[in-house]
C-alpha cells in the first residue's frame, strides 16, 4: 500500500512551535557569525603575524577545528561547558546551559573558517598599500584598521555571507544536545503526530527557501560590488 501524505498537521499551532525553533536557529546563526568574524579576524591577524607563538597558536587552532566534525565539537562542548560554567560560577546542577554550550561551540568552530576567509581577504589587498600607509607615518595597527581591513572586508563579504548560510544549515546539528531548534521542533511535532515524513519535507522546503533566497541576495550583492 502506497504511503498517503497528510499535511493537515501543519496548522497554526504547529507553525507557532516551528517559529520558536526558528528563533533558536536564528539566534545561534547570528551569534556565531558575529563572534566568529570577530575572533576569526583576530586569528587571521595572528596567522599573518611575524611573532611565531601567535602564528603557531592560530595555525594549531584553525587546523584543529577544521579537522573535527562539527557534530563532535557540539558533543564535546555539550558535555564540558555546562560542568565548567557550573563550577566557575557556582551554578545549580539543574541549570539549562544547552543554548550557551551551542553558542560557544558554533562560535569557536566557525571562527576557524572565517579566519581563513579573512586571511585570504587581507592577502588580496596589494602590499603596496601597506607600504604607502607606513610611508605616511601610520602604525601597523592603524594601517590594518583604516586601510587594509576595510578593503579586505569589501572583497570577502560574499564569502562571509555564504559561510553564514552554511552555518544556518548546520544549526540543525544541535539536536545532539536536545536543543529544540527549527529542525528539532519539526521532528518532534512529526513524531508526536505520526507524520515525520511530512514535517521533514516541510522543514526541508523552509530551509531551501531561506537558503536559496539568501544565496540569490549574495550573488546580487557580488555583482553589484564587481561593477
BAFI-3210 file (N, C-alpha, C; in Angstrom, 3 decimals, decimal comma, padded with zeros to 6 digits):
// residues 227
n [1|2|3|4|5|6|7|8|9|10|11|12|13|14|15|16|17|18|19|20|21|22|23|24|25|26|27|28|29|30|31|32|33|34|35|36|37|38|39|40|41|42|43|44|45|46|47|48|49|50|51|52|53|54|55|56|57|58|59|60|61|62|63|64|65|66|67|68|69|70|71|72|73|74|75|76|77|78|79|80|81|82|83|84|85|86|87|88|89|90|91|92|93|94|95|96|97|98|99|100|101|102|103|104|105|106|107|108|109|110|111|112|113|114|115|116|117|118|119|120|121|122|123|124|125|126|127|128|129|130|131|132|133|134|135|136|137|138|139|140|141|142|143|144|145|146|147|148|149|150|151|152|153|154|155|156|157|158|159|160|161|162|163|164|165|166|167|168|169|170|171|172|173|174|175|176|177|178|179|180|181|182|183|184|185|186|187|188|189|190|191|192|193|194|195|196|197|198|199|200|201|202|203|204|205|206|207|208|209|210|211|212|213|214|215|216|217|218|219|220|221|222|223|224|225|226|227]
n.u [000,845|000,599|002,254|000,377|000,288|-000,205|-000,713|-002,123|-001,494|000,124|-000,589|-001,869|-001,022|001,096|002,838|003,449|004,972|007,098|008,034|009,148|011,276|012,685|013,537|015,449|017,332|017,998|019,098|021,396|022,749|023,153|024,636|026,900|027,944|028,649|030,429|032,170|033,287|034,585|036,430|037,609|038,851|040,825|042,294|043,144|044,816|046,740|047,778|049,031|050,952|054,324|055,240|056,163|054,975|052,272|051,553|051,853|049,951|047,532|047,577|047,477|045,000|043,138|043,654|042,934|040,103|039,116|039,563|037,936|034,728|031,747|029,574|030,794|032,280|030,182|029,114|031,259|031,417|028,878|029,070|031,190|031,220|028,844|029,493|031,876|031,054|029,240|030,913|032,664|031,037|029,475|026,930|023,632|023,152|020,986|020,688|019,940|022,048|022,288|021,852|023,817|026,121|025,898|026,074|028,694|030,177|029,504|030,371|033,176|033,923|033,130|034,751|037,230|036,877|036,042|038,357|040,196|038,960|039,056|041,792|042,620|041,308|042,644|045,183|044,595|044,640|046,669|050,124|051,446|049,815|050,023|052,713|052,540|050,863|052,437|054,509|053,298|053,376|051,741|050,962|051,328|048,940|047,106|047,258|046,200|043,630|042,499|043,118|043,764|041,965|039,270|039,153|039,677|037,483|035,458|035,998|035,604|033,039|030,880|031,778|031,817|029,101|028,092|029,248|027,836|025,295|025,742|026,311|023,801|022,395|023,797|023,007|021,050|022,252|022,273|020,622|021,891|022,378|019,923|018,593|015,970|015,812|014,822|014,754|014,751|012,332|010,532|010,935|010,157|007,406|006,473|006,967|005,277|002,735|002,734|003,560|006,147|007,489|006,115|006,554|009,335|009,745|008,473|010,069|012,480|011,767|011,385|013,992|015,252|013,991|014,733|017,586|018,131|017,029|018,638|021,095|020,691|020,523|023,111|024,558|023,551|024,501|027,221|027,580|026,956|029,018|031,151|030,886]
n.v [-001,195|002,164|005,003|007,486|010,856|013,407|016,565|017,949|018,299|020,443|023,157|026,203|026,171|024,408|025,807|027,880|026,609|025,756|028,226|029,128|027,370|028,239|030,725|029,987|028,770|031,020|032,701|031,291|031,297|034,087|034,930|033,229|034,040|036,754|036,616|034,730|036,073|038,229|036,925|035,340|037,255|038,166|035,808|035,518|037,735|036,946|034,714|035,909|037,255|038,091|037,188|034,324|032,532|033,435|033,003|030,212|029,345|030,218|028,754|026,150|026,205|026,699|024,473|022,398|022,762|022,641|020,084|018,408|016,929|018,921|018,035|016,472|018,369|019,852|017,936|017,577|020,150|020,273|018,408|019,322|022,220|022,946|021,768|023,101|025,815|025,639|024,978|027,163|029,479|028,725|027,571|026,121|022,587|021,966|023,880|024,997|024,811|024,363|025,999|027,971|026,382|025,524|027,972|028,797|026,658|026,696|029,296|029,265|027,202|028,122|030,347|029,407|028,844|031,336|032,705|031,802|032,751|035,505|035,906|035,323|037,410|039,649|039,214|039,601|042,266|044,743|044,786|047,102|049,107|048,831|049,563|052,204|053,368|053,104|054,740|057,146|057,502|055,957|053,591|049,990|048,919|051,011|051,066|048,544|048,763|051,063|051,062|048,470|046,379|047,467|047,379|044,686|043,416|044,316|042,906|040,295|039,986|038,608|035,900|035,655|035,936|033,733|031,676|032,125|031,290|028,560|027,995|028,468|026,294|024,270|024,527|022,737|020,566|020,771|019,064|017,023|017,864|017,960|020,315|022,454|023,429|024,732|022,459|020,416|020,936|020,521|017,794|016,774|017,502|016,064|013,450|013,353|013,631|011,516|011,970|012,184|012,134|014,055|016,389|016,613|016,953|019,398|020,989|020,790|022,135|024,730|025,343|025,263|027,391|029,634|029,516|029,435|031,864|033,622|033,032|034,011|036,723|037,179|036,680|038,730|040,950|040,471|040,864|043,546|044,684|044,006|045,645]
n.w [000,000|-000,911|000,511|002,127|001,949|004,352|005,150|006,997|009,618|009,778|011,043|012,557|015,277|015,094|013,395|015,084|017,047|015,422|014,710|017,094|017,240|014,987|015,839|017,700|016,005|014,464|016,407|017,169|014,720|014,130|016,395|016,224|013,765|014,222|016,490|015,434|013,211|014,455|016,245|014,350|012,742|014,461|014,739|012,091|011,853|013,658|012,373|010,252|011,504|012,398|014,727|016,161|018,228|018,275|015,637|015,448|017,337|016,160|013,761|014,782|016,086|013,956|012,312|014,052|014,564|011,987|011,317|012,669|012,931|013,019|014,547|016,463|017,855|018,953|020,679|022,460|023,646|024,742|026,735|028,262|028,695|030,312|032,829|033,390|033,546|035,651|037,810|037,772|038,092|040,165|039,662|039,696|039,438|037,999|036,108|032,839|030,334|027,676|025,403|025,774|025,597|022,935|021,559|022,176|021,117|018,330|017,678|018,189|016,485|013,925|013,742|012,960|010,255|009,265|009,794|007,849|005,539|005,993|006,236|003,638|002,381|003,410|002,358|-000,273|-000,728|-002,129|-001,390|-001,711|-000,730|001,976|002,324|001,430|003,334|005,621|004,864|005,134|007,788|009,391|011,955|012,330|013,332|012,810|010,035|009,322|010,402|009,220|006,510|005,242|006,288|005,816|002,970|002,555|003,783|002,167|-000,155|000,683|001,689|000,254|000,532|003,310|003,888|002,517|004,004|006,307|005,524|005,207|007,849|009,027|007,993|009,257|011,870|012,449|013,544|016,268|017,479|018,753|021,295|022,327|021,921|021,054|018,092|014,843|013,105|015,043|016,384|014,293|013,783|016,261|016,378|014,169|015,034|017,225|016,046|014,349|011,777|010,552|008,089|006,523|008,033|007,965|005,253|004,944|006,621|005,221|002,894|003,873|004,767|002,272|000,864|002,423|002,374|-000,382|-001,224|000,255|-000,934|-003,523|-002,957|-002,071|-004,430|-005,979|-004,589|-004,914|-007,669|-007,773|-006,296|-007,891|-010,071]
ca.u [000,000|001,414|002,159|-000,537|000,743|-001,231|-000,072|-003,105|-000,929|000,820|-001,618|-001,400|-000,277|002,359|003,685|003,918|006,062|008,219|008,563|010,025|012,502|013,408|014,195|016,655|018,288|018,449|019,961|022,683|023,392|023,594|025,702|028,105|028,503|029,284|031,594|033,106|034,014|035,490|037,506|038,291|039,733|041,988|043,089|043,779|045,933|047,780|048,414|049,869|051,935|055,703|055,515|056,000|053,982|050,930|051,351|051,685|048,672|046,451|047,624|047,005|043,564|042,413|043,811|042,171|038,664|038,767|039,834|037,000|033,331|031,030|028,721|031,648|032,576|028,967|029,016|032,291|031,041|027,672|029,464|032,219|030,898|027,957|030,218|032,856|030,334|028,656|031,982|033,243|030,084|028,695|025,556|022,919|023,310|019,759|020,692|019,919|023,120|022,416|021,988|025,144|027,101|025,777|026,582|030,155|030,713|029,361|031,200|034,591|034,099|033,027|035,875|038,323|036,588|036,079|039,763|040,821|038,362|039,555|043,227|042,709|040,871|043,734|046,270|044,168|044,919|048,036|051,106|051,849|049,000|050,633|053,922|052,148|050,344|053,582|055,273|052,583|053,577|050,769|051,456|050,785|047,548|046,329|047,226|045,262|042,267|041,984|043,422|043,728|040,757|038,066|039,181|039,611|036,112|034,648|036,249|035,215|031,662|030,114|032,205|031,376|027,662|027,894|029,567|026,710|024,212|026,135|026,158|022,371|022,041|024,450|022,381|020,194|023,024|022,155|019,772|022,710|022,294|018,484|018,133|014,843|015,902|013,745|014,716|014,360|010,905|009,827|011,000|009,347|005,991|006,189|006,932|004,065|001,530|002,877|003,737|007,542|007,854|005,543|007,201|010,710|009,635|008,136|011,266|013,439|011,300|011,657|015,440|015,584|013,516|015,550|018,976|018,164|016,790|019,842|022,141|020,408|020,883|024,573|025,002|023,195|025,462|028,533|027,577|026,950|030,363|032,078|030,716]
ca.v [000,000|003,375|005,937|008,596|012,081|014,199|017,757|018,667|018,583|021,732|024,164|027,428|025,834|023,801|026,879|028,647|025,818|025,822|029,587|029,178|026,682|029,084|031,766|029,370|028,640|032,367|033,214|030,610|031,759|035,482|034,988|032,565|034,862|037,940|036,204|034,045|037,053|038,987|036,038|034,919|038,354|038,130|034,634|035,814|038,644|036,160|033,852|036,750|037,922|037,584|036,660|032,890|031,891|033,793|032,312|028,787|029,136|030,383|027,607|024,982|026,391|026,521|023,077|021,548|022,855|022,265|018,656|017,675|017,155|019,857|017,323|016,041|019,571|020,150|016,964|017,908|021,341|019,961|017,632|020,012|023,603|023,075|021,467|024,165|027,012|025,378|025,056|028,503|030,476|028,107|027,456|024,906|021,478|021,903|024,978|024,569|025,527|023,822|027,096|028,561|025,444|025,553|029,260|028,786|025,669|027,200|030,494|028,885|026,375|028,953|031,286|028,782|029,003|032,763|033,119|031,539|033,680|036,846|035,922|035,423|038,760|040,574|038,988|040,044|043,700|044,973|045,128|048,488|049,974|048,752|050,377|053,606|053,822|053,225|055,905|058,323|057,569|055,141|052,397|048,757|048,821|051,999|050,643|047,435|049,196|052,133|050,882|047,097|045,631|047,905|046,853|043,226|043,016|044,582|041,819|038,968|039,958|037,486|034,637|035,656|035,695|032,344|030,855|032,297|030,426|027,197|027,922|028,333|024,905|023,400|024,640|021,570|019,561|020,927|018,001|016,141|018,367|018,003|021,699|022,495|024,400|024,541|021,054|019,612|021,132|019,856|016,350|016,482|017,593|014,937|012,237|013,434|013,441|010,362|012,483|012,612|012,373|015,334|017,503|016,758|017,547|020,812|021,647|020,891|023,194|026,013|025,551|025,552|028,735|030,628|029,470|029,786|033,308|034,282|032,854|034,946|038,061|037,237|036,809|040,081|041,859|040,220|041,531|044,992|045,064|043,813|046,716]
ca.w [000,000|-001,032|001,635|001,878|002,593|005,021|005,699|007,816|010,943|009,708|011,303|013,225|016,497|014,670|012,889|016,248|017,632|014,493|014,788|018,271|016,854|014,050|016,636|018,267|014,894|014,084|017,481|017,049|013,491|014,266|017,402|015,714|012,683|014,808|017,286|014,541|012,400|015,338|016,676|013,130|012,324|015,363|014,348|010,801|012,133|014,333|011,372|009,401|012,362|012,369|016,068|015,985|019,105|017,831|014,360|015,726|018,020|015,182|012,855|015,536|016,329|012,697|011,890|014,969|014,370|010,615|011,155|013,518|012,539|013,865|015,497|017,572|018,635|019,720|021,769|023,437|024,398|025,499|027,899|029,056|029,058|031,474|034,062|033,612|033,988|036,965|038,806|037,779|038,587|041,240|039,211|040,067|038,500|037,198|035,145|031,440|029,643|026,327|024,449|025,984|025,042|021,469|021,075|022,296|020,174|016,966|017,509|018,102|015,293|012,720|013,704|012,210|008,826|008,972|009,852|006,552|004,574|006,288|005,910|002,181|002,029|003,737|001,410|-001,607|-000,830|-002,591|-000,352|-001,919|000,116|003,305|002,292|001,284|004,624|006,530|004,421|005,654|009,223|010,120|012,615|011,744|013,745|012,064|008,633|009,196|010,761|008,362|005,081|004,742|006,641|005,086|001,603|002,620|004,091|000,972|-001,097|001,171|002,199|-000,309|001,130|004,707|003,879|002,110|005,170|007,219|005,038|005,573|009,297|009,312|007,710|010,242|013,197|012,671|014,277|017,723|018,013|019,598|022,668|022,631|021,847|020,110|017,009|013,863|012,696|016,200|016,606|013,189|014,022|017,442|016,003|013,291|015,855|018,060|015,236|013,467|010,416|010,474|006,679|006,098|008,735|007,472|003,925|005,140|007,158|004,119|001,996|004,529|004,675|000,872|000,513|003,120|001,907|-001,791|-001,299|000,750|-001,949|-004,606|-002,481|-002,053|-005,825|-006,422|-003,958|-005,523|-008,966|-007,521|-005,852|-009,004|-011,067]
c.u [000,884|001,195|001,282|-000,081|-000,440|-000,540|-001,015|-002,570|-000,157|-000,231|-001,018|-000,577|001,076|003,336|004,232|005,104|007,305|008,864|009,493|011,354|013,343|014,133|015,484|017,731|018,865|019,396|021,342|023,454|023,968|024,755|026,996|028,755|029,266|030,557|032,640|033,917|035,016|036,691|038,298|039,237|041,000|042,897|043,826|044,984|047,089|048,515|049,341|050,968|053,314|056,117|055,178|054,962|052,545|050,584|051,083|050,340|047,510|046,410|047,086|045,499|042,758|042,477|042,960|040,686|038,234|038,989|038,859|035,572|032,613|030,193|029,525|032,019|031,375|028,817|030,035|031,869|029,787|028,017|030,400|031,778|029,951|028,667|031,205|032,184|029,737|029,706|032,532|032,320|029,154|027,208|024,946|023,098|022,098|019,696|020,768|020,909|023,323|022,612|023,367|026,229|027,095|026,356|028,109|030,765|030,652|030,287|032,667|034,871|034,099|034,181|037,039|038,125|036,605|037,515|040,432|040,265|038,954|041,044|043,425|042,300|041,959|044,858|045,907|044,420|046,395|048,954|051,578|051,060|049,523|051,873|053,585|051,654|051,478|054,446|054,623|052,675|052,581|051,453|050,836|049,298|046,652|046,185|046,206|043,828|041,674|042,157|043,140|042,391|039,491|038,003|039,037|038,179|035,192|034,796|035,644|033,804|030,845|030,476|031,767|029,886|027,352|028,189|028,461|025,526|024,493|025,962|024,694|021,906|022,592|023,814|021,472|020,917|022,914|021,207|020,565|022,707|020,842|017,951|017,097|014,989|014,779|013,619|014,236|012,873|010,088|009,807|010,122|007,852|005,600|006,080|005,666|002,809|001,604|003,040|005,154|007,939|007,367|006,261|008,632|010,724|009,348|009,354|012,319|013,059|011,596|013,148|015,834|015,199|014,412|016,963|019,094|017,969|018,020|020,977|021,949|020,787|022,399|025,112|024,713|024,168|026,838|028,653|027,649|028,334|031,349|032,007|031,663]
c.v [001,251|004,295|007,124|009,822|012,838|015,374|018,562|019,012|019,895|022,831|025,339|027,126|025,218|024,867|027,732|027,930|025,881|027,204|029,754|028,497|027,507|030,213|031,244|029,251|029,999|032,942|032,593|031,142|033,157|035,597|034,394|033,369|036,048|037,568|035,539|035,005|037,829|038,129|035,547|035,980|038,377|036,958|034,870|036,731|037,899|035,270|034,634|037,454|037,275|037,043|035,173|032,254|032,191|033,051|030,828|028,502|029,201|029,201|026,360|025,041|026,088|025,072|022,146|021,568|022,471|020,784|017,787|017,955|018,063|019,150|016,841|017,221|019,938|019,203|017,261|019,086|021,103|019,215|018,406|021,377|023,718|022,819|022,577|025,425|026,824|025,486|026,476|029,524|029,921|028,028|026,143|023,834|021,360|022,993|024,437|025,419|025,015|024,917|027,739|027,683|025,483|026,842|029,293|027,850|026,183|028,392|030,136|028,061|027,227|029,933|030,722|028,958|030,479|033,275|032,945|032,464|035,075|036,957|036,065|036,821|039,792|040,447|039,425|041,535|043,889|045,390|046,567|049,453|049,977|049,645|051,868|054,176|054,008|054,426|057,200|058,435|056,769|053,956|051,169|048,618|049,779|051,599|049,536|047,915|050,168|051,885|049,452|046,408|046,131|047,371|045,332|042,760|043,261|043,449|040,500|038,898|038,826|036,144|034,537|035,352|034,257|031,386|030,954|031,430|028,968|026,981|027,735|026,900|023,973|023,487|023,452|020,490|019,703|019,896|017,081|016,594|018,551|019,431|021,810|023,637|024,113|023,072|020,165|019,718|020,421|018,349|015,957|016,503|016,416|013,628|012,198|013,099|012,227|010,757|013,034|012,955|013,736|016,513|017,713|017,330|019,042|021,588|021,830|021,989|024,577|026,336|025,944|026,974|029,804|030,678|029,859|031,288|034,084|034,179|033,808|036,372|038,240|037,419|038,212|041,103|041,725|040,920|043,042|045,478|044,993|044,915|047,864]
c.w [000,000|000,168|001,245|002,664|003,189|005,715|006,590|009,202|010,963|009,813|012,063|014,466|016,159|014,177|014,028|016,906|016,741|014,504|015,973|017,966|015,901|014,764|017,258|017,187|014,505|015,128|017,394|015,843|013,653|015,245|016,868|014,594|013,273|015,564|016,394|013,705|013,251|015,736|015,456|012,602|013,164|015,000|013,035|010,993|012,793|013,329|010,456|010,186|012,212|013,726|016,063|016,916|018,681|016,534|014,578|016,388|017,022|014,213|013,537|015,732|015,065|012,235|012,741|014,642|012,950|010,357|011,938|013,049|013,538|014,921|016,702|018,471|019,519|020,903|022,861|024,302|025,233|026,782|028,833|029,569|030,247|032,793|034,409|034,146|035,372|038,071|038,930|038,437|039,663|040,880|039,658|039,002|037,577|036,135|033,717|030,646|028,219|025,286|024,551|025,373|023,517|020,905|021,099|021,252|018,737|016,716|017,328|016,854|014,027|012,597|012,900|010,707|008,420|008,955|008,495|005,472|004,746|005,954|004,400|001,714|002,287|002,724|-000,013|-001,828|-001,176|-001,442|-000,503|-001,053|001,548|003,354|002,205|002,611|005,630|006,157|004,905|007,172|010,040|010,783|011,945|012,076|012,979|010,600|008,422|009,402|009,745|006,862|004,602|005,019|005,931|003,656|001,584|002,857|002,905|-000,044|-000,633|001,751|001,584|000,306|002,582|004,791|003,483|003,255|006,210|006,824|005,398|007,070|009,677|009,064|008,788|011,626|013,490|013,476|015,790|018,321|018,947|021,045|023,094|022,675|020,736|019,116|016,013|013,448|013,846|016,497|015,532|013,403|015,201|017,134|015,120|014,050|016,712|017,268|014,322|012,011|010,236|009,038|006,226|006,744|008,255|006,059|004,021|005,652|006,066|003,146|002,576|004,462|003,254|000,497|001,133|002,529|000,438|-001,975|-000,842|-000,261|-003,119|-004,216|-002,466|-003,470|-006,362|-005,850|-004,601|-006,870|-008,791|-007,114|-007,007|-010,042|-010,770]
res [x|x|x|x|x|x|x|x|x|x|x|x|x|x|x|x|x|x|x|x|x|x|x|x|x|x|x|x|x|x|x|x|x|x|x|x|x|x|x|x|x|x|x|x|x|x|x|x|x|x|x|x|x|x|x|x|x|x|x|x|x|x|x|x|x|x|x|x|x|x|x|x|x|x|x|x|x|x|x|x|x|x|x|x|x|x|x|x|x|x|x|x|x|x|x|x|x|x|x|x|x|x|x|x|x|x|x|x|x|x|x|x|x|x|x|x|x|x|x|x|x|x|x|x|x|x|x|x|x|x|x|x|x|x|x|x|x|x|x|x|x|x|x|x|x|x|x|x|x|x|x|x|x|x|x|x|x|x|x|x|x|x|x|x|x|x|x|x|x|x|x|x|x|x|x|x|x|x|x|x|x|x|x|x|x|x|x|x|x|x|x|x|x|x|x|x|x|x|x|x|x|x|x|x|x|x|x|x|x|x|x|x|x|x|x|x|x|x|x|x|x|x|x|x|x|x|x]
***
